[in-house]
Amino acid sequence: ISFPTRTAKNHTNTKISPPHTHRMVRSLTRHVISILVVTSLASISSIQSLQIGPLLSTCVDACHRGCLEIRTVQERRVQLGEGELNTLLKDGEDARSALTVADENAHKVIVGSLRKQWGDALRIVGEEDENTPTSTIHDWIAQNELPPLRTHLFENDLGEDTPEIEMSSVTLYIDPLDGTREFVEGRLENCQVLVGIAINNEPV
């Protein structure tokens, strides 16, 4: 492959061997992806207001994605014949503080999906924030192709013309796996994904 190289005095063709070309292509691809991700995050961070219907809809859709992650961990657990999961106790004296890969995976997909949809202006408080900081979520978003969350699930119930809500007044509270101890013990009927919404510090 030849790339033209111009100088002040002459014009020559510089041949680049395939290995060098491959490295250049990989480097350019990484830069292009980084630019696209930054551009995408910058565009959604400009959202200043939203409506309750689309917000509720995206929360429900994000919960569904979290449930799928938990079910995937459980299915793998069954297939491998593992009776117990590797578990970390966030509080060494409290069995209810158990943390598993199911918690972490569900947290990433729920918070990551909502963050990509609404941007950084939306305040999200997650139970696993300490174990999965915001920088990790941004990296995870960049590395995964997340389709947009559905915004129309409550159109028939709320309509399309609900009042605009200032983004700064909204807080989401997320527990990606409520009942981790029960999940570890196999009592799956006691497990759920929770997302709470507060507007001006009042629960909705």
Helices and strands as residue ranges (DSSP letters): E 2-6, E 11-15, H 18-44, E 49-51, H 52-79, E 88-89, G 95-97, E 98-99, H 101-118, E 123-126, H 134-143, H 155-158, E 164-166, G 167-169, E 170-178, H 180-184, G 188-190, E 192-199, E 202-203
